């Protein structure tokens, strides 16, 4: 075993979950490990799965057993420590198997426990398939909700993309609601919930992103932000009172702004983040601006968690055609946030 200079600076230890085993996650992790990114990467998953997908992608990986007592001061490109967790059934690229749903959830639980204890400086997650997990009867609506429930705290889902249509910095879009049917969204938006969400958003922009006085644009729910009540009253009865409450507390929160004009570049220049009311109100714009380079960040957790901006891409699994850009971006942001703490 190579002995490192104890005086050298330790690499941040990043837990990387392998995601849906039939998807592109394992091969993206192999591509990440093949890079010279300066992190102690610890893959949580099945070593055989990682080795198989690496070979299929033409990547020579040096897989090493993970020992949590061993601190890394350097990492050679192509090396990857693996916290071994066994698949229930052999995974076939592109073919979902609900028998592996427990394996997927076990990797997430291990990552959450390790991050909570301080074993990991951050978590980076490869994509999971919500449907195949839910089909087993296990309630599961996504990573964000899973980590929130495990940590017992309120969280906010935010995606960030470099530049995009916003001059002078990253485009950041947070969500007031996450993975809900559209018909359930209006009832899920409450004054109390919006105030809580905006406080988490502002607090983490300050604490994690180093923005001293965040400027937040809050979107309306309805077309034209309700058109003075003619197209819906949520803006009058719920959204505006929440904004007024936060402004009285000293927060720079503006709105409600009509969603169809909020992402005009000159408008975006005025804000550090946008709060959308629902998933498909804000994220299509962000993904159009930076798909493949965008990162999903869970705000409000007691640890750092980032993720890719895409799904499992079952049609690409095992083909070596999946773009690892978002996983690289998620890992770089996790490192940046970890080193800034």
C-alpha positions in Angstrom: 0.0 0.0 0.0 1.3 3.5 -0.9 2.0 5.6 2.2 1.1 9.3 1.8 2.9 12.2 3.4 0.8 12.9 6.5 1.6 16.6 6.1 -0.1 16.7 2.7 -3.6 18.1 2.6 -6.3 15.4 2.6 -8.6 15.2 -0.4 -12.3 15.9 0.3 -14.1 12.5 0.4 -17.0 12.5 -1.9 -19.6 9.7 -1.9 -20.9 8.9 -5.3 -24.0 6.7 -5.5 -24.3 4.5 -8.6 -28.0 5.1 -9.2 -30.3 2.8 -11.2 -28.1 -0.1 -12.1 -29.7 -0.6 -15.5 -29.1 3.0 -16.4 -26.1 5.1 -17.3 -25.0 5.9 -13.8 -22.3 3.2 -13.4 -20.6 4.1 -16.7 -20.7 7.8 -15.9 -19.0 7.1 -12.6 -16.3 5.1 -14.5 -15.7 8.1 -16.7 -15.5 10.4 -13.7 -13.0 8.1 -12.0 -10.9 8.1 -15.1 -10.4 11.8 -14.8 -7.9 13.5 -12.6 -10.5 15.4 -10.5 -8.9 16.1 -7.1 -11.3 14.3 -4.8 -11.3 11.1 -2.9 -14.1 9.4 -4.8 -15.9 6.7 -3.0 -18.5 4.8 -5.2 -21.3 3.3 -3.2 -22.4 0.2 -5.2 -21.7 -3.1 -6.6 -18.0 -3.5 -7.6 -18.8 -6.0 -10.3 -21.3 -3.7 -11.9 -18.8 -0.9 -12.0 -16.1 -3.1 -13.4 -18.4 -4.4 -16.1 -19.6 -1.0 -17.2 -16.1 0.4 -17.2 -14.9 -2.4 -19.5 -17.8 -1.8 -21.8 -16.8 1.9 -22.0 -13.2 0.9 -22.7 -12.0 2.3 -19.3 -9.3 0.6 -17.3 -10.3 1.2 -13.6 -8.3 0.3 -10.6 -11.1 -0.5 -8.1 -10.0 -0.5 -4.5 -11.8 -1.6 -1.4 -13.0 1.4 0.7 -11.5 1.7 4.1 -13.1 4.6 6.0 -10.1 4.9 8.3 -7.7 5.6 5.4 -7.5 9.2 4.3 -6.4 10.0 0.8 -3.9 12.8 0.0 -3.8 12.1 -3.7 -5.7 10.0 -6.3 -4.3 8.8 -9.6 -6.7 9.0 -12.6 -8.4 5.7 -13.0 -8.5 4.7 -9.4 -11.8 4.4 -7.5 -12.5 3.3 -4.0 -15.7 1.3 -3.7 -17.9 0.8 -0.6 -19.2 -2.6 -1.7 -22.9 -3.1 -1.8 -24.3 -6.1 -3.6 -27.0 -6.1 -6.3 -29.9 -8.4 -5.6 -29.9 -9.5 -9.3 -27.4 -9.0 -12.1 -28.2 -5.8 -13.9 -28.7 -5.7 -17.7 -28.2 -2.3 -19.4 -31.5 -0.8 -20.3 -33.7 -3.4 -18.6 -35.3 -2.3 -15.3 -35.5 -4.9 -12.6 -37.6 -4.1 -9.5 -35.7 -6.6 -7.5 -32.8 -4.1 -7.4 -34.9 -1.3 -5.9 -33.7 -2.2 -2.4 -30.1 -2.0 -3.6 -30.7 1.6 -5.0 -32.3 2.8 -1.7 -29.5 1.1 0.4 -26.9 3.1 -1.5 -28.7 6.3 -0.8 -29.2 5.5 2.9 -25.5 4.6 3.3 -24.5 7.9 1.6 -26.9 9.9 3.9 -25.7 8.2 7.0 -22.0 8.8 6.0 -22.6 12.5 5.2 -24.5 13.0 8.4 -21.7 11.6 10.5 -19.0 13.5 8.7 -17.5 10.5 7.0 -18.2 12.1 3.6 -17.7 15.7 2.8 -20.5 15.6 0.2 -22.8 13.3 -1.7 -23.1 13.2 -5.5 -25.9 11.1 -6.9 -26.2 9.4 -10.3 -29.8 9.2 -11.6 -32.4 6.8 -10.2 -35.6 5.5 -11.8 -38.5 6.6 -9.6 -41.1 4.4 -11.3 -39.3 1.0 -10.8 -38.9 1.8 -7.1 -42.5 2.9 -6.7 -43.7 -0.2 -8.5 -42.3 -2.3 -5.7 -44.7 -0.6 -3.3 -42.1 1.5 -1.6 -43.2 5.2 -1.5 -40.5 7.1 -3.4 -40.8 10.4 -5.3 -37.1 11.3 -5.7 -33.7 11.8 -4.1 -34.7 15.2 -2.7 -37.6 13.9 -0.7 -35.6 10.8 0.4 -32.8 12.8 1.8 -35.2 15.3 3.5 -37.1 12.5 5.2 -33.9 10.8 6.3 -32.5 14.0 7.7 -35.8 15.1 9.2 -35.6 18.6 7.8 -37.2 20.9 5.2 -35.3 21.2 2.0 -35.4 23.0 -1.3 -34.6 21.7 -4.7 -32.4 24.0 -6.8 -30.8 23.6 -10.1 -27.9 25.7 -11.3 -26.5 26.1 -14.8 -23.4 28.0 -15.9 -24.2 31.4 -17.5 -27.2 30.5 -19.6 -29.3 33.5 -20.4 -28.2 35.3 -17.3 -25.4 37.7 -17.8 -22.5 37.7 -15.3 -23.1 34.5 -13.4 -24.9 31.1 -13.0 -28.6 30.7 -13.6 -30.2 29.3 -10.4 -33.8 28.0 -10.3 -35.3 26.7 -7.0 -38.7 25.1 -6.7 -41.6 25.8 -4.3 -43.0 22.3 -5.1 -41.1 19.3 -6.5 -42.4 16.0 -7.8 -46.2 16.5 -7.7 -49.0 16.0 -10.3 -49.8 19.4 -11.8 -53.3 19.3 -10.4 -51.9 19.0 -6.8 -49.7 22.1 -7.1 -52.0 24.9 -6.2 -53.1 23.3 -2.9 -49.4 22.6 -2.0 -48.4 26.2 -2.3 -49.1 27.9 1.1 -47.9 31.1 2.7 -46.1 29.2 5.4 -44.5 26.9 2.9 -43.3 29.7 0.7 -41.8 31.6 3.6 -40.0 28.5 4.8 -38.7 27.8 1.2 -37.5 31.3 0.6 -35.7 31.4 4.0 -33.9 28.1 3.2 -33.0 29.4 -0.3 -31.6 32.7 1.1 -29.8 31.1 3.9 -28.0 28.6 1.7 -27.1 31.1 -1.0 -25.4 33.0 1.8 -23.8 30.1 3.7 -22.9 27.8 0.8 -22.6 30.0 -2.3 -21.1 33.0 -0.6 -23.8 35.5 -1.8 -23.9 38.1 1.0 -27.3 39.6 0.1 -29.3 37.2 -2.2 -31.8 38.8 -4.6 -34.7 36.4 -5.3 -37.3 36.6 -8.0 -40.5 34.8 -7.1 -42.7 33.6 -10.0 -46.4 33.7 -10.0 -48.4 30.5 -10.3 -50.9 31.6 -12.9 -50.5 33.2 -16.4 -49.5 36.8 -16.1 -49.1 36.3 -12.3 -52.9 36.0 -12.0 -53.8 39.2 -14.0 -54.9 41.0 -10.8 -57.1 38.1 -9.8 -58.8 37.5 -13.1 -56.7 34.4 -13.9 -56.4 33.1 -10.3 -56.1 34.4 -6.8 -53.1 32.5 -5.5 -50.8 35.5 -6.2 -53.1 37.8 -4.1 -53.9 35.4 -1.3 -50.8 33.3 -0.9 -47.7 34.4 -2.8 -47.8 38.2 -2.3 -48.4 37.9 1.5 -45.4 35.6 1.8 -43.2 38.1 -0.1 -44.4 40.9 2.0 -43.6 39.0 5.2 -40.0 38.2 4.0 -39.4 41.8 2.8 -40.5 43.1 6.2 -37.8 40.7 7.7 -35.1 42.3 5.5 -35.0 39.8 2.6 -34.6 41.0 -1.0 -37.5 39.1 -2.5 -39.4 40.5 -5.5 -42.6 39.3 -7.2 -44.8 37.7 -8.0 -43.3 38.0 -11.5 -45.0 36.5 -14.6 -43.2 33.3 -15.5 -43.3 34.1 -19.2 -41.1 37.2 -18.8 -39.0 36.3 -15.7 -36.3 34.6 -17.7 -35.7 37.5 -20.1 -31.9 38.2 -19.8 -32.3 41.8 -18.7 -34.7 40.6 -16.0 -32.4 37.8 -14.8 -29.5 40.2 -14.4 -31.3 41.7 -11.4 -31.5 38.4 -9.4 -29.3 35.7 -8.0 -32.0 33.0 -8.1 -35.5 32.4 -9.3 -38.1 30.6 -7.2 -40.5 28.7 -9.5 -43.8 27.5 -8.2 -43.6 24.0 -9.8 -41.2 21.6 -11.5 -42.0 22.3 -15.2 -42.4 26.0 -14.7 -38.7 26.7 -14.1 -36.7 23.7 -15.1 -37.3 23.6 -18.8 -35.8 27.1 -19.1 -32.7 26.1 -17.0 -32.2 22.9 -18.9 -32.5 24.6 -22.2 -29.8 27.0 -21.1 -27.4 24.4 -19.8 -28.5 20.8 -20.2 -25.6 18.4 -19.6 -23.8 21.0 -17.5 -26.5 21.8 -15.0 -26.4 20.5 -11.4 -29.2 19.7 -9.0 -28.5 20.8 -5.4 -30.5 20.0 -2.3 -30.6 23.1 -0.1 -31.4 22.9 3.7 -29.7 19.5 4.4 -27.1 19.3 7.1 -24.6 18.2 4.4 -23.9 18.8 0.8 -25.7 16.9 -1.9 -25.5 17.5 -5.6 -26.8 15.5 -8.6 -27.0 15.3 -12.3 -29.6 17.2 -14.2 -30.8 14.2 -16.2 -32.4 10.8 -15.9 -31.3 7.2 -16.3 -31.3 7.2 -20.1 -32.0 3.5 -20.4 -31.7 3.7 -24.1 -28.1 4.8 -23.8 -27.0 2.4 -21.0 -24.0 0.3 -21.9 -23.5 2.0 -25.2 -20.6 4.4 -24.1 -22.6 7.3 -25.7 -23.8 8.9 -22.4 -22.4 12.4 -21.8 -20.7 12.6 -18.3 -20.8 16.4 -18.3 -23.4 16.8 -15.7 -21.8 14.3 -13.3 -18.5 16.1 -13.7 -20.3 19.4 -13.0 -22.1 18.0 -10.0 -18.8 16.7 -8.6 -17.0 19.9 -9.2 -19.7 21.9 -7.4 -19.8 19.4 -4.5 -16.0 19.9 -4.1 -16.3 23.7 -4.3 -19.0 23.7 -1.7 -17.1 21.3 0.6 -13.9 23.3 0.4 -15.7 26.5 1.1 -17.1 25.2 4.4 
